[in-house]
Amino acid sequence: MKSDSSYPADHISYQLVIRVHKDIRIVAGALGSCNFSAGDYVYTGSAKRNLDARLRRHLSDTKKLRWHIDYLLQHPHAEIVRIETSTLSECRWNQQLQGSIPKPGFGASDCKKHCGSHLKQISALAT
Ligand SMILES: [Zn+2]
């Protein structure tokens, strides 16, 4: 998917809806190995400045792997299928989202609100 829209200036948070097409296992840097069953996941993050650039980075295939989510998104069976943006703080938005946590700590290195993870599984795919 391409990012070619710009987002309202007061939107500071984003959610990536990620489809994992098959059961996969990745090693996400220091967090170690993580298993993801086929399904849809939502990653919640924020960029107080330049949301466009951040989202373009997430969509890019050529980047240095830095965040946990980078390791998931570079997997050939994982893809971003939708992006939402919001004025809500990332932690509040993440906590409002119903879902299960596949890997405690994933995407939550900078989280100070005890989210547990900034990646949640919202549905499973039949395999
Ligand atoms: Zn949080």
Backbone and ligand atoms as CSV (ligand in chain L), in Angstrom:
chain,resi,resn,atom,element,x,y,z
A,1,MET,N,N,0.843,-1.198,0.000
A,1,MET,CA,C,0.000,0.000,0.000
A,1,MET,C,C,0.871,1.238,0.000
A,2,LYS,N,N,0.362,2.308,-0.636
A,2,LYS,CA,C,1.127,3.554,-0.754
A,2,LYS,C,C,0.556,4.612,0.188
A,3,SER,N,N,1.427,5.470,0.678
A,3,SER,CA,C,0.973,6.603,1.477
A,3,SER,C,C,1.122,7.850,0.620
A,4,ASP,N,N,0.002,8.398,0.176
A,4,ASP,CA,C,0.126,9.603,-0.625
A,4,ASP,C,C,-0.806,10.708,-0.122
A,5,SER,N,N,-1.434,10.437,1.003
A,5,SER,CA,C,-2.311,11.467,1.546
A,5,SER,C,C,-1.575,12.175,2.670
A,6,SER,N,N,-2.021,13.371,2.988
A,6,SER,CA,C,-1.465,13.992,4.175
A,6,SER,C,C,-2.568,14.035,5.216
A,7,TYR,N,N,-2.178,14.104,6.452
A,7,TYR,CA,C,-3.106,13.913,7.547
A,7,TYR,C,C,-3.331,15.232,8.269
A,8,PRO,N,N,-4.479,15.386,8.920
A,8,PRO,CA,C,-4.728,16.637,9.648
A,8,PRO,C,C,-3.598,16.958,10.620
A,9,ALA,N,N,-3.266,18.216,10.724
A,9,ALA,CA,C,-2.095,18.631,11.496
A,9,ALA,C,C,-2.192,18.264,12.973
A,10,ASP,N,N,-3.415,18.135,13.495
A,10,ASP,CA,C,-3.530,17.805,14.923
A,10,ASP,C,C,-3.563,16.299,15.171
A,11,HIS,N,N,-3.392,15.506,14.137
A,11,HIS,CA,C,-3.325,14.055,14.337
A,11,HIS,C,C,-1.893,13.672,14.709
A,12,ILE,N,N,-1.750,13.053,15.861
A,12,ILE,CA,C,-0.416,12.726,16.356
A,12,ILE,C,C,-0.188,11.220,16.462
A,13,SER,N,N,-1.265,10.453,16.349
A,13,SER,CA,C,-1.129,9.011,16.514
A,13,SER,C,C,-1.616,8.291,15.265
A,14,TYR,N,N,-1.111,7.079,15.109
A,14,TYR,CA,C,-1.529,6.284,13.956
A,14,TYR,C,C,-1.690,4.834,14.360
A,15,GLN,N,N,-2.533,4.151,13.631
A,15,GLN,CA,C,-2.649,2.709,13.782
A,15,GLN,C,C,-2.421,2.070,12.421
A,16,LEU,N,N,-1.545,1.097,12.407
A,16,LEU,CA,C,-1.307,0.301,11.206
A,16,LEU,C,C,-2.093,-0.988,11.362
A,17,VAL,N,N,-2.969,-1.270,10.427
A,17,VAL,CA,C,-3.644,-2.563,10.414
A,17,VAL,C,C,-2.792,-3.480,9.546
A,18,ILE,N,N,-2.316,-4.547,10.162
A,18,ILE,CA,C,-1.335,-5.424,9.523
A,18,ILE,C,C,-1.930,-6.813,9.356
A,19,ARG,N,N,-1.892,-7.302,8.136
A,19,ARG,CA,C,-2.355,-8.664,7.917
A,19,ARG,C,C,-1.157,-9.596,7.836
A,20,VAL,N,N,-1.221,-10.640,8.664
A,20,VAL,CA,C,-0.209,-11.695,8.629
A,20,VAL,C,C,-0.872,-12.885,7.935
A,21,HIS,N,N,-0.372,-13.227,6.750
A,21,HIS,CA,C,-1.054,-14.196,5.904
A,21,HIS,C,C,-0.853,-15.642,6.330
A,22,LYS,N,N,0.251,-15.926,6.985
A,22,LYS,CA,C,0.540,-17.285,7.442
A,22,LYS,C,C,1.146,-17.202,8.823
A,23,ASP,N,N,1.156,-18.288,9.556
A,23,ASP,CA,C,1.851,-18.300,10.842
A,23,ASP,C,C,3.331,-18.023,10.594
A,24,ILE,N,N,3.874,-17.090,11.328
A,24,ILE,CA,C,5.282,-16.758,11.122
A,24,ILE,C,C,5.997,-16.612,12.463
A,25,ARG,N,N,7.298,-16.655,12.383
A,25,ARG,CA,C,8.134,-16.435,13.542
A,25,ARG,C,C,9.204,-15.438,13.128
A,26,ILE,N,N,9.393,-14.415,13.945
A,26,ILE,CA,C,10.425,-13.432,13.639
A,26,ILE,C,C,11.308,-13.256,14.864
A,27,VAL,N,N,12.469,-12.674,14.651
A,27,VAL,CA,C,13.308,-12.266,15.770
A,27,VAL,C,C,13.353,-10.744,15.745
A,28,ALA,N,N,12.750,-10.138,16.765
A,28,ALA,CA,C,12.593,-8.677,16.788
A,28,ALA,C,C,13.665,-8.057,17.670
A,29,GLY,N,N,14.871,-8.022,17.138
A,29,GLY,CA,C,15.966,-7.396,17.863
A,29,GLY,C,C,16.124,-7.977,19.261
A,30,ALA,N,N,16.274,-7.108,20.235
A,30,ALA,CA,C,16.540,-7.532,21.608
A,30,ALA,C,C,15.350,-8.233,22.260
A,31,LEU,N,N,14.175,-8.044,21.700
A,31,LEU,CA,C,12.982,-8.687,22.264
A,31,LEU,C,C,12.997,-10.195,22.020
A,32,GLY,N,N,13.772,-10.610,21.025
A,32,GLY,CA,C,13.913,-12.035,20.759
A,32,GLY,C,C,12.847,-12.561,19.824
A,33,SER,N,N,12.606,-13.866,19.878
A,33,SER,CA,C,11.731,-14.456,18.879
A,33,SER,C,C,10.269,-14.271,19.266
A,34,CYS,N,N,9.464,-14.052,18.261
A,34,CYS,CA,C,8.038,-13.787,18.437
A,34,CYS,C,C,7.287,-14.614,17.403
A,35,ASN,N,N,6.222,-15.265,17.851
A,35,ASN,CA,C,5.373,-16.020,16.935
A,35,ASN,C,C,4.093,-15.243,16.673
A,36,PHE,N,N,3.705,-15.182,15.409
A,36,PHE,CA,C,2.450,-14.530,15.050
A,36,PHE,C,C,1.625,-15.524,14.256
A,37,SER,N,N,0.426,-15.807,14.746
A,37,SER,CA,C,-0.449,-16.669,13.966
A,37,SER,C,C,-1.131,-15.821,12.897
A,38,ALA,N,N,-1.556,-16.473,11.844
A,38,ALA,CA,C,-2.191,-15.755,10.736
A,38,ALA,C,C,-3.385,-14.968,11.257
A,39,GLY,N,N,-3.461,-13.707,10.878
A,39,GLY,CA,C,-4.568,-12.879,11.339
A,39,GLY,C,C,-4.274,-11.417,11.134
A,40,ASP,N,N,-5.149,-10.594,11.704
A,40,ASP,CA,C,-4.999,-9.146,11.589
A,40,ASP,C,C,-4.546,-8.569,12.920
A,41,TYR,N,N,-3.620,-7.652,12.817
A,41,TYR,CA,C,-2.998,-7.031,13.983
A,41,TYR,C,C,-3.081,-5.519,13.836
A,42,VAL,N,N,-3.050,-4.838,14.962
A,42,VAL,CA,C,-3.007,-3.376,14.921
A,42,VAL,C,C,-1.827,-2.897,15.757
A,43,TYR,N,N,-1.011,-2.085,15.130
A,43,TYR,CA,C,0.127,-1.462,15.813
A,43,TYR,C,C,-0.197,0.013,16.008
A,44,THR,N,N,-0.080,0.498,17.226
A,44,THR,CA,C,-0.373,1.895,17.524
A,44,THR,C,C,0.908,2.629,17.872
A,45,GLY,N,N,1.140,3.740,17.171
A,45,GLY,CA,C,2.328,4.553,17.430
A,45,GLY,C,C,1.982,6.024,17.323
A,46,SER,N,N,2.986,6.851,17.514
A,46,SER,CA,C,2.739,8.280,17.362
A,46,SER,C,C,3.968,8.968,16.796
A,47,ALA,N,N,3.729,10.093,16.186
A,47,ALA,CA,C,4.802,10.946,15.672
A,47,ALA,C,C,4.295,12.370,15.820
A,48,LYS,N,N,4.811,13.059,16.794
A,48,LYS,CA,C,4.279,14.404,17.061
A,48,LYS,C,C,4.613,15.364,15.930
A,49,ARG,N,N,5.707,15.098,15.257
A,49,ARG,CA,C,6.066,15.885,14.081
A,49,ARG,C,C,6.174,14.957,12.888
A,50,ASN,N,N,5.677,15.428,11.786
A,50,ASN,CA,C,5.884,14.719,10.526
A,50,ASN,C,C,5.354,13.285,10.498
A,51,LEU,N,N,4.065,13.185,10.727
A,51,LEU,CA,C,3.375,11.897,10.658
A,51,LEU,C,C,3.532,11.255,9.275
A,52,ASP,N,N,3.461,12.083,8.247
A,52,ASP,CA,C,3.624,11.569,6.874
A,52,ASP,C,C,4.926,10.809,6.694
A,53,ALA,N,N,6.000,11.423,7.171
A,53,ALA,CA,C,7.313,10.804,7.003
A,53,ALA,C,C,7.380,9.483,7.767
A,54,ARG,N,N,6.775,9.471,8.964
A,54,ARG,CA,C,6.793,8.240,9.744
A,54,ARG,C,C,6.039,7.130,9.031
A,55,LEU,N,N,4.887,7.484,8.481
A,55,LEU,CA,C,4.084,6.457,7.811
A,55,LEU,C,C,4.762,5.989,6.531
A,56,ARG,N,N,5.404,6.911,5.818
A,56,ARG,CA,C,6.163,6.498,4.629
A,56,ARG,C,C,7.283,5.540,5.025
A,57,ARG,N,N,7.885,5.811,6.168
A,57,ARG,CA,C,8.948,4.920,6.632
A,57,ARG,C,C,8.390,3.511,6.895
A,58,HIS,N,N,7.240,3.456,7.569
A,58,HIS,CA,C,6.651,2.143,7.841
A,58,HIS,C,C,6.361,1.385,6.546
A,59,LEU,N,N,5.979,2.117,5.509
A,59,LEU,CA,C,5.608,1.481,4.246
A,59,LEU,C,C,6.823,1.135,3.384
A,60,SER,N,N,7.960,1.657,3.748
A,60,SER,CA,C,9.158,1.444,2.944
A,60,SER,C,C,9.765,0.055,3.174
A,61,ASP,N,N,10.280,-0.516,2.105
A,61,ASP,CA,C,10.931,-1.832,2.210
A,61,ASP,C,C,12.433,-1.697,2.407
A,62,THR,N,N,12.942,-0.500,2.262
A,62,THR,CA,C,14.382,-0.306,2.339
A,62,THR,C,C,14.699,0.632,3.491
A,63,LYS,N,N,14.867,0.066,4.649
A,63,LYS,CA,C,15.211,0.880,5.815
A,63,LYS,C,C,16.018,0.016,6.759
A,64,LYS,N,N,16.752,0.679,7.596
A,64,LYS,CA,C,17.473,-0.015,8.639
A,64,LYS,C,C,16.474,-0.447,9.707
A,65,LEU,N,N,16.544,-1.706,10.125
A,65,LEU,CA,C,15.582,-2.178,11.110
A,65,LEU,C,C,15.916,-1.594,12.475
A,66,ARG,N,N,14.943,-0.919,13.073
A,66,ARG,CA,C,15.181,-0.195,14.304
A,66,ARG,C,C,14.163,-0.555,15.380
A,67,TRP,N,N,12.887,-0.468,15.031
A,67,TRP,CA,C,11.832,-0.752,16.004
A,67,TRP,C,C,11.336,-2.183,15.824
A,68,HIS,N,N,10.714,-2.712,16.866
A,68,HIS,CA,C,10.166,-4.075,16.786
A,68,HIS,C,C,9.283,-4.241,15.547
A,69,ILE,N,N,8.462,-3.232,15.308
A,69,ILE,CA,C,7.506,-3.336,14.195
A,69,ILE,C,C,8.225,-3.469,12.845
A,70,ASP,N,N,9.424,-2.910,12.740
A,70,ASP,CA,C,10.183,-3.028,11.480
A,70,ASP,C,C,10.453,-4.492,11.148
A,71,TYR,N,N,10.726,-5.273,12.181
A,71,TYR,CA,C,11.050,-6.683,11.969
A,71,TYR,C,C,9.828,-7.461,11.504
A,72,LEU,N,N,8.672,-7.076,12.019
A,72,LEU,CA,C,7.449,-7.733,11.558
A,72,LEU,C,C,7.126,-7.323,10.120
A,73,LEU,N,N,7.206,-6.020,9.850
A,73,LEU,CA,C,6.783,-5.523,8.527
A,73,LEU,C,C,7.710,-5.945,7.396
A,74,GLN,N,N,8.943,-6.283,7.718
A,74,GLN,CA,C,9.824,-6.704,6.628
A,74,GLN,C,C,9.581,-8.164,6.257
A,75,HIS,N,N,8.774,-8.872,7.059
A,75,HIS,CA,C,8.495,-10.271,6.717
A,75,HIS,C,C,7.592,-10.337,5.491
A,76,PRO,N,N,7.907,-11.212,4.533
A,76,PRO,CA,C,7.103,-11.261,3.295
A,76,PRO,C,C,5.633,-11.628,3.515
A,77,HIS,N,N,5.302,-12.259,4.629
A,77,HIS,CA,C,3.905,-12.632,4.859
A,77,HIS,C,C,3.137,-11.618,5.708
A,78,ALA,N,N,3.762,-10.477,5.978
A,78,ALA,CA,C,3.084,-9.425,6.748
A,78,ALA,C,C,2.959,-8.184,5.878
A,79,GLU,N,N,1.785,-7.569,5.868
A,79,GLU,CA,C,1.630,-6.339,5.078
A,79,GLU,C,C,0.667,-5.374,5.757
A,80,ILE,N,N,0.923,-4.094,5.551
A,80,ILE,CA,C,0.008,-3.069,6.043
A,80,ILE,C,C,-1.177,-2.998,5.091
A,81,VAL,N,N,-2.382,-3.176,5.622
A,81,VAL,CA,C,-3.558,-3.119,4.748
A,81,VAL,C,C,-4.365,-1.841,4.955
A,82,ARG,N,N,-4.151,-1.157,6.069
A,82,ARG,CA,C,-4.886,0.091,6.295
A,82,ARG,C,C,-4.145,0.931,7.320
A,83,ILE,N,N,-4.304,2.251,7.215
A,83,ILE,CA,C,-3.708,3.159,8.195
A,83,ILE,C,C,-4.798,4.109,8.676
A,84,GLU,N,N,-4.885,4.275,9.986
A,84,GLU,CA,C,-5.800,5.259,10.571
A,84,GLU,C,C,-4.956,6.256,11.345
A,85,THR,N,N,-5.448,7.486,11.463
A,85,THR,CA,C,-4.748,8.466,12.290
A,85,THR,C,C,-5.745,9.112,13.237
A,86,SER,N,N,-5.228,9.715,14.322
A,86,SER,CA,C,-6.113,10.246,15.347
A,86,SER,C,C,-5.439,11.345,16.157
A,87,THR,N,N,-6.270,12.122,16.833
A,87,THR,CA,C,-5.759,13.125,17.777
A,87,THR,C,C,-5.524,12.519,19.160
A,88,LEU,N,N,-6.016,11.293,19.377
A,88,LEU,CA,C,-5.826,10.646,20.679
A,88,LEU,C,C,-4.350,10.362,20.940
A,89,SER,N,N,-3.962,10.301,22.190
A,89,SER,CA,C,-2.597,9.877,22.498
A,89,SER,C,C,-2.480,8.389,22.151
A,90,GLU,N,N,-1.277,7.960,21.806
A,90,GLU,CA,C,-1.136,6.581,21.331
A,90,GLU,C,C,-1.538,5.567,22.391
A,91,CYS,N,N,-1.193,5.831,23.651
A,91,CYS,CA,C,-1.500,4.849,24.692
A,91,CYS,C,C,-3.005,4.751,24.948
A,92,ARG,N,N,-3.662,5.899,24.958
A,92,ARG,CA,C,-5.104,5.890,25.178
A,92,ARG,C,C,-5.812,5.130,24.058
A,93,TRP,N,N,-5.395,5.405,22.839
A,93,TRP,CA,C,-6.000,4.748,21.670
A,93,TRP,C,C,-5.731,3.243,21.709
A,94,ASN,N,N,-4.502,2.908,22.019
A,94,ASN,CA,C,-4.116,1.495,22.108
A,94,ASN,C,C,-4.934,0.768,23.176
A,95,GLN,N,N,-5.156,1.427,24.307
A,95,GLN,CA,C,-5.886,0.781,25.395
A,95,GLN,C,C,-7.373,0.643,25.083
A,96,GLN,N,N,-7.885,1.520,24.213
A,96,GLN,CA,C,-9.299,1.424,23.823
A,96,GLN,C,C,-9.541,0.277,22.851
A,97,LEU,N,N,-8.484,-0.156,22.194
A,97,LEU,CA,C,-8.614,-1.185,21.164
A,97,LEU,C,C,-8.763,-2.569,21.793
A,98,GLN,N,N,-9.785,-3.284,21.385
A,98,GLN,CA,C,-9.991,-4.654,21.858
A,98,GLN,C,C,-9.080,-5.595,21.085
A,99,GLY,N,N,-8.372,-6.432,21.794
A,99,GLY,CA,C,-7.528,-7.388,21.092
A,99,GLY,C,C,-6.654,-8.113,22.080
A,100,SER,N,N,-5.928,-9.109,21.594
A,100,SER,CA,C,-5.040,-9.850,22.485
A,100,SER,C,C,-3.595,-9.489,22.167
A,101,ILE,N,N,-2.752,-9.639,23.158
A,101,ILE,CA,C,-1.342,-9.282,23.010
A,101,ILE,C,C,-0.544,-10.528,22.626
A,102,PRO,N,N,0.001,-10.561,21.412
A,102,PRO,CA,C,0.742,-11.755,20.995
A,102,PRO,C,C,2.110,-11.858,21.652
A,103,LYS,N,N,2.716,-10.716,21.969
A,103,LYS,CA,C,4.072,-10.736,22.525
A,103,LYS,C,C,4.220,-9.548,23.485
A,104,PRO,N,N,4.236,-9.829,24.801
A,104,PRO,CA,C,4.371,-8.733,25.769
A,104,PRO,C,C,5.635,-7.911,25.499
A,105,GLY,N,N,5.488,-6.597,25.544
A,105,GLY,CA,C,6.628,-5.711,25.346
A,105,GLY,C,C,6.803,-5.236,23.917
A,106,PHE,N,N,6.127,-5.890,22.963
A,106,PHE,CA,C,6.317,-5.548,21.555
A,106,PHE,C,C,5.854,-4.120,21.304
A,107,GLY,N,N,6.750,-3.300,20.792
A,107,GLY,CA,C,6.415,-1.913,20.451
A,107,GLY,C,C,6.204,-1.012,21.649
A,108,ALA,N,N,6.508,-1.499,22.832
A,108,ALA,CA,C,6.184,-0.737,24.042
A,108,ALA,C,C,7.429,-0.291,24.811
A,109,SER,N,N,8.573,-0.263,24.127
A,109,SER,CA,C,9.812,0.116,24.818
A,109,SER,C,C,9.717,1.505,25.448
A,110,ASP,N,N,8.993,2.423,24.784
A,110,ASP,CA,C,8.891,3.798,25.283
A,110,ASP,C,C,7.574,4.056,26.003
A,111,CYS,N,N,6.780,3.015,26.209
A,111,CYS,CA,C,5.451,3.208,26.794
A,111,CYS,C,C,5.555,3.392,28.297
A,112,LYS,N,N,4.938,4.465,28.790
A,112,LYS,CA,C,4.957,4.726,30.230
A,112,LYS,C,C,3.577,4.558,30.839
A,113,LYS,N,N,2.630,4.050,30.056
A,113,LYS,CA,C,1.246,3.929,30.533
A,113,LYS,C,C,0.821,2.477,30.736
A,114,HIS,N,N,1.781,1.573,30.806
A,114,HIS,CA,C,1.488,0.177,31.120
A,114,HIS,C,C,0.546,-0.494,30.119
A,115,CYS,N,N,0.737,-0.193,28.851
A,115,CYS,CA,C,-0.083,-0.844,27.826
A,115,CYS,C,C,0.236,-2.337,27.724
A,116,GLY,N,N,1.460,-2.687,28.039
A,116,GLY,CA,C,1.864,-4.090,27.892
A,116,GLY,C,C,2.454,-4.373,26.522
A,117,SER,N,N,1.846,-3.807,25.498
A,117,SER,CA,C,2.319,-3.948,24.128
A,117,SER,C,C,1.594,-2.927,23.268
A,118,HIS,N,N,2.253,-2.460,22.219
A,118,HIS,CA,C,1.562,-1.576,21.283
A,118,HIS,C,C,1.166,-2.306,20.017
A,119,LEU,N,N,1.215,-3.640,20.089
A,119,LEU,CA,C,0.718,-4.459,18.984
A,119,LEU,C,C,-0.326,-5.410,19.547
A,120,LYS,N,N,-1.505,-5.401,18.935
A,120,LYS,CA,C,-2.578,-6.300,19.376
A,120,LYS,C,C,-3.111,-7.070,18.185
A,121,GLN,N,N,-3.463,-8.315,18.471
A,121,GLN,CA,C,-4.143,-9.106,17.435
A,121,GLN,C,C,-5.637,-8.853,17.558
A,122,ILE,N,N,-6.268,-8.478,16.456
A,122,ILE,CA,C,-7.711,-8.172,16.505
A,122,ILE,C,C,-8.561,-9.268,15.899
A,123,SER,N,N,-7.981,-10.107,15.059
A,123,SER,CA,C,-8.761,-11.243,14.545
A,123,SER,C,C,-7.808,-12.299,14.008
A,124,ALA,N,N,-8.335,-13.504,13.874
A,124,ALA,CA,C,-7.542,-14.619,13.366
A,124,ALA,C,C,-8.009,-14.962,11.969
A,125,LEU,N,N,-7.094,-15.472,11.164
A,125,LEU,CA,C,-7.458,-15.953,9.825
A,125,LEU,C,C,-7.499,-17.470,9.871
A,126,ALA,N,N,-8.476,-18.022,9.219
A,126,ALA,CA,C,-8.533,-19.479,9.104
A,126,ALA,C,C,-7.414,-19.929,8.179
A,127,THR,N,N,-6.673,-20.924,8.595
A,127,THR,CA,C,-5.579,-21.408,7.731
A,127,THR,C,C,-5.835,-22.845,7.301
L,1,ZN,ZN,ZN,1.340,2.654,25.782
